[in-house]
Amino acid sequence: MKTVRLGVAGLGHVGCGLIELVARQAELRLPGKVEVVGVSARSRTRNRPVDIGGYRWFDDAATLAEDPDVDVFVELMGGSDGPAKFAVETALKAGKPVVTANKALIAMHGQALEDLAQAQDVDLMFEAAVAGGVPVVRVLRDSLTGVTIRRVTGILNGTCNFLTTEMLRTGRAYEDVLDEAQRLGYAEADPTLDVSGLDAAHKAAILASIAFTADLDFDKVSVAGVDTIEVLDLVLADRLGLRIKLITEGLLSEEGVVCRVAPMALPFDHPLARVDGSLNTVRVEGTPLGAVTLTGPGAGAGPTASAVMGDISKLFSPTARSPFGRADHHVRRVFVDAAPGERSAFFLRVKLSDKPGALASLSEALAAQNVSVDKLLQDSADESGASPVAIVTHVCSRGDMQTAADHVAALSSTIGAPQLIPIDSIG
């Protein structure tokens, strides 16, 4: 029976979860035996839920990566640069396959790491970098090779999905629900990476690169988070038959691959509208497939460690295939900015002064940019004198809608910043 010897760098939740899986591998369906021969982390003496006393300790992850006893280097340290990047590069240059859960590393440097892996004819595996226990990387790269993919959308940050779900369910403010998410372990002490949309953007870029055979260029990814979403937005959208979610999107345009992360309003019958709490979901649309949706736990020690072990199991029979599923004959596409002429309907929330002509001036500002109203909902003014108005527009160009929203924001009757969210009509 073949044995694969691991060097594991990073002993946080996922690293310890992997050690636990190795300890009970007799229960798993692995094609051989896995052995940990060395570990590395920031602190050797930190209290951990697993015993690492029987493994060789390495103060430097790169030294572990090139150790002759290591067959496969497993990078679970995190961070797009610094020790993680250097250790992965060291392993690849030494001709060792690498398994990583580091989405930031792959999103920022995946192109260069792919070139290095292929030059050394070794595998670079990163299933755990996207959607935790949901095997979407392998599905896109391997299982859907017979599909011409048009669009990949998803909910790829459980923290943001928990926030919007709980704010709508309870009516509590963003800050209050964020505090709860931190207590429950759904959000980090510093939640900026999650709520800003950057975490989801790393994952979206990786999926778009695989789906569309595109050279990954993270600078072209458009990113917005949920930190500006108010309970009022969620409630008014709900009354208009919509759910607001942080959605990742990759789609193929005539110019290239558009990749973005932003809040979107989804009709109740949309497949992603029904995904609540901390789950992750990815929806792939293409020909002749139609659409397929994958849902599951997107984070946590167990799901992510299981994805790491899944990649390790593939290395019992390594193929040294392109990490992003490319072949020499494939057309290499590029990431591009979204065109202003792209069209959709929009959800617009405005707070207006409670005075004559305010609603009329709002309508005129929209009409001046060829934006027409499909549905309108107006509530009575609150104690501050602001009257909330929610509008669903007919389909129009993004450029016209943004110009109209800018004009609305400049109206003397507008209080605060309007909220503008595109509507995804795919059901």
N, C-alpha and C positions, 0 to 999 in steps of 0.2 A: 504494500500500500504506500502510495506516494505521500511524502510529508512536505508541507510548505512552511518555511520558517519565517516568522514575522519580526520586524523591528517596529515597535509602536511608539510614535512620538506624540505626546499629548495624553494626559491622564485625567481629563475632566470627566463630565457625565458620559460622553460618548466613548471615550477611551476605556473608562471603567466598565461600561456596558459591553464593550468588545471583549475585555478580559473575562467577564462573566460568561459570555457565549463560548469562548474557547474552553473554559473549565467544564462546560456541560455539552461539549460538541458531540458526545455520543447520542444525544437526543436529536441532533440535526441531520439533515440529508446532504452532508458534504461528500464530495467524491474522493476524499482522502483525509489525512490528518493535518491539523493546524497546530503549530507550536510557536509560542512566543519565546524568542531567544534574547531579546533586549528591549528596554524601555527608556524613555526620556521624557522629562517634564521640567517645569520651572522649579519645583520643590520636591526633594526626595522624601522629606519628613512629613509632608502634609497628610492629614488624616483622610483616608480613602475607604470606600466600602469594599474594596478588594485587596487581597494580599499580593504585594508585588515583590516580597522578599526573596522569592526564588528566581527572579530574573536579573540578568546583568543590567546594571544601571549606567547610563551615559549622560553626562552633564551637557553634552553638545549633540543636538539632533542630527547634524550633518555627519558627525563621526559615526553615529548609529547607522545612518543611511548607507554609508559605504563599507560597513563592517562585512567581512567575507562570510560570516555565518548567517547573514540576513539574505533571504531569497526575495522577500517582498517588503517594501517600505510603506508603512501606513502612517499618513500624516493627519493628525487630529488636533493640531495646535491652534489653527485659525489665524486670520490676518492675511492681507493680500501681499504683504512684503515682509522683509526681515527674515527671521530664522526659518519660518515655514517655507518661503519661496526658495531660500538658499538650500535647505535640506532636500526639497523635492528635486531641484536642479542637480544636486550632488548625486542623488540616487539614480536619476535618469542617465547622467553622464557615466555612472558606474555600471550601466547596463542592467539596472534593477527595475522591475515593474513597480509602479506606485499606485496606491489606493488612497484617496483623500475624500474628506467630507467638507472641504474648504471652498465654499461657493465664491467668496471674494477673490481668492487666489485664481480660480478658474475663470471667473468673469473678467478679471483685470489682465491676466497673463496667459490665458488658455491658448491663444494662438502660438505664442513662443514656446510654451511647454509642449504643445502638440508637435511642433516642428522638431523639438529636441527628442521627444519620445520616438518619433518615426525615424529620425536619423540614427538612433541607437537600436531601432527595431525591438522596442519594448512597449508594454501596455501602460497607459495612464487611465485609471478608472475613477469615476467620480459620481456614481449613482447616488450616494448619500448627500451630495451637495445640493440636490434639488428635491424638495417635497419629502424628505425623510424616508419613511417606509413605503412610499408610493413609487413603484418602479418605472417612473416615467422616462428617465434617460434611456434605459434599455429598450423600452417600448418604441420610442422615437428612433433610436439609432439602429435597432435590429429588427424589431417585430413589424414595423411599418415601412420597410424599404420598398414595398410594392404600392405605396400610396403617394400621390402627389399632394403634398400638404399645402393648404391655402392659409390656414390660420391656427394659431395655438393661443388659447386664453386660459386663465386660471386664477385661483385664489391661493397664493403661495406664501402668505404670512399669517400664521395662526393668531398672533397678537392682534393684528389689525382686524381680523375677522371677529375675534372675540369682542373687541371694543365696539364695533358697529352693531353686533348682535345684541350685546347687553345694554347699550345706550338706548336702542329702540325698545327692547323688552321692558326695561325698568324706568325709562325716562330720566335716568341719572346723567349728570354732566360728564363730559369727556375726562376731566381730571379725576373725578371720583372713580369711574370705571377703570381708568389706568392704574390707580392705586390698588384696586382689587386684583387686576391682572398681575401686578408685581407680587402681591401677597401669595397668589396661587401659583406663581412660577411661570406664567405665560409671557411675562415681560421682564426684561433685564432691569437692573437698578438704573442704568442709563438706557432708556428705551428708544433713543434717537434713531438708531439704525433701522428699527422696525417701523416706527410710526411715520418716519420720513419717506418710506417706500423704498429705501436703498437696499435693504435685505431682499425684498421681492424682486427688485430690479436686477440684482446679481443673478438670481435664478432665471428670470425671464430672458436675459441675454444668452445664457447657456442653452436654454431650450430653443430659442430662435436660431441660434447658430447651427444646432443639430438639424432642426426641422427644415431649414432652407439652404443648407450647405453654404453658409455665409461666414465670411471672415469676421470674427467677433471684434466689435469696436464699441466698448462700453461708453465712450464719450458721446456716441450718437443715441444712447438710450434716454428717453424722456422720463423724468421721475417726479411724481407728486405723491404725497402721503395722505393720511387721515387726520393729521393734527389740526386741520382747519374745519373739520366736519362738526357741526353742532347737532344737538338733539333735535332742534327745530327742523333741520334739513331732513333727518331720518323720518320724523313723524309726518311732515308734509308729503314727502315722497311716498310713504306708505299709504297715505290717504288717496294718492293718485295712482295706486297700483304698482308701485316701484320699490325695490330694495337697493340701497346704496352699499356697494362693496368695493374694497380695494382690488382692482382687477389688473392682472398682468396680461399683456397682449403682444403677440408677434404675428405680423401678417406680411404677405408678399405683395408689393406694389410693382408698377411698371419700372420704377427707378431702382428698387432694391427692397431691403427688408426694413420695415418699420417696427420698432420695438419700444414699448412704453409701459409705464405703471402709473395708474391714476384711479381715483374713485370713479366708478361708473354706476349708473342707475339701470337696474335690470327689471323687466316685467316679472310679475309673480311666477309666470310659467317658464321662465328661463332656467335651464339646469343649474346654473351657478347661484341663482337667487335662493335656492333651497339649502345651501350649504351654510350651516351656522356653527358658532363656537370656534374651536381652535383647529378644525379640520382643514386639510389642503385638498384642492381639486384642480385637475388639469383636463381641459377639453380640446381635443384635436379634431379639426375638420379638414377633409380632403377627398380626393377622387381616386378610386371608386368607393372609398370607405363610407362616406357620409360623415358621421361624427361618432366619436367614442369619448367617454368621460371616465376618468380614474379618480377615486376619492379615498382618502385615508389619513392617518396621523402624519403630520408633516414635520414634527420635531419630537424631541425627547430622547433619552438615552436608549431605550429599547428599540423604537422604530429606526433610528438613525444607525445604531450599531448593527441591526439586522441587515440594513442596506450595505454597510461596509463589508460584512461577512459574505453577502451575496456577490460582491465584486471579487473578494478573495477566492471564493469557490470557482469563479471563472478562470482564475490563474493556475489552476491545476492543469489546464490545457490551454496555455496562452496562445493568442492569435496575433498579437501585435497589430491589431486593426487600428485605424485612425480613431483617436478618442472621440472625435465628433462625427464619425461615420462617413468620412469623405473617401472618395476614390479619385484616381488621377484624371478620369474622364469627366468628372462632375463639373458643371458650371459653377464657378466660385462667385457668389453674390456679395454685395456689400451692405452694411447698415446705412440707412439714410434717415433724414428728418422727415416727419409727416408732411404731406402736401397740404397747403391751406384750403385747397379745393375739396378735400375729403369731406364726405357728407354723412350726417346722422341727425337724429332728433336730439333735443337737449332738455334737461331739467334746469330751470333757473329759479333761484329763490332770492327775493329782494325784500328788504324792510323799507316801507314807505312812510313818510310823514302823514299823519291823519289830517289831511287838508284837501280842499277841492282841487281837482285837476291832477292830482298825483298819479292816479292810475292811467289817466289819459296820456300824460307825458311819458309814462313807461311804454305804453302801446305804440306811441309815435316813434320813440327811439328804436324799438324793434322793427317797425314797419319801414323805417328809413334805410335799413340794411337788408330788406327783403326777408325778414324773419317773421313768419306768421304763427299765431297761437293756436294750438290744438285744444289744450285744456287750461283752465285758470282756476285757482283756488285762493280766496282772500279771507283772512281771519280778522277779527276785530282788533283794534289797537290795544296794546298792553299798557301797563302803568307808565311806561316811558313815552307813550305816544307813537310808538312804531307799529305799523300794521303789516304783518307778514303776508307776502304774496308768493305763490308758487305757480310756475308756468311750465307746461310741457309744450314744446314747439313742434311744428311740422319739420320734416327733414330739410336741412339747409347745409351750406358749407361751413366748415369749422372757422374759416377766416371771417365770413360774414357774421357768424354768431359771436366770435370773440370781439369784433369791432362793436357790435350792438351792445354786448355786455359792458364794454369800456364806456360807451355813451351813457348807459344806464347808471353806472357807478358815478358819473360826473353830474347827474341830475341833482338839483338843489333839494328835491323831495326824497332822495335816496339816503337812508341812514345805514352807515357801515358799508362793508364790502359785500356785493352780491356773491352768491354761490352758483357757479356754473359747472354742470356735470353732464357729460355725454350719456346718451341712452343707447344701450346695446339691444337691438331688436331681435336678435337671433333667439329662437325658442327651441 
